[in-house]
Amino acid sequence: MNRVVHPIEQESFRRLRARLDTSGFPPLTRAVVERVIHSAADLEYASDLVMDEGELAKAHAALHAGAPVVADVEMVAAGITRRPAVCRLRDAVAGAGLTCSAHAVRLAYEEVGPGALWVIGCAPTALEELLTLDASPALVIGLPVGFVGAAESKAALRESGLPAVSNVSEKGGSAVAAAALNALLYHPISSEENL
């Protein structure tokens, strides 16, 4: 199904590309970078985001083959279009040494198992918990925001070797995390993705 793009969105991307040359990025990386920048109106994401085109291609194929999507919070889930996202935060309970966000990750993993695309845009503790599980994700979009633990949890994600989209700084958030996933949803399927 082709996505109908509103004229305002078309103009926004035209202006983005007039201010930042993204033509040197590989296709999926470019899609993620542009959609994240568009969601935040923040051109610095072009040099702040960290991802690998090969990992994105595999995740894109998994996503379009029906792999489940998990969101850490309802705001991330609400921002993901064209695909329902599992979010178990409402069912989670904080306990000794366990935040609600971390418990929600455990609950979601019990539901979806390995091979999911995880979209974390709010809670560093959700990302930290995911890293303790043997989740074998198709991709982790780890873009939590904040001054406490956000940059550190994203660094731990990059060090884990899991296929990921992250960024170096403390910025992030629900909108940019959902935008990164939407970039993969909106990007057309090509025959080159049979990796």
Beta strands, then each sheet from edge to edge (+ up, - down):
strand 1: 49-50
strand 2: 69-71
strand 3: 117-120
strand 4: 139-142
strand 5: 164-167
sheet 1: 1+ 5- 4- 3- 2-
end
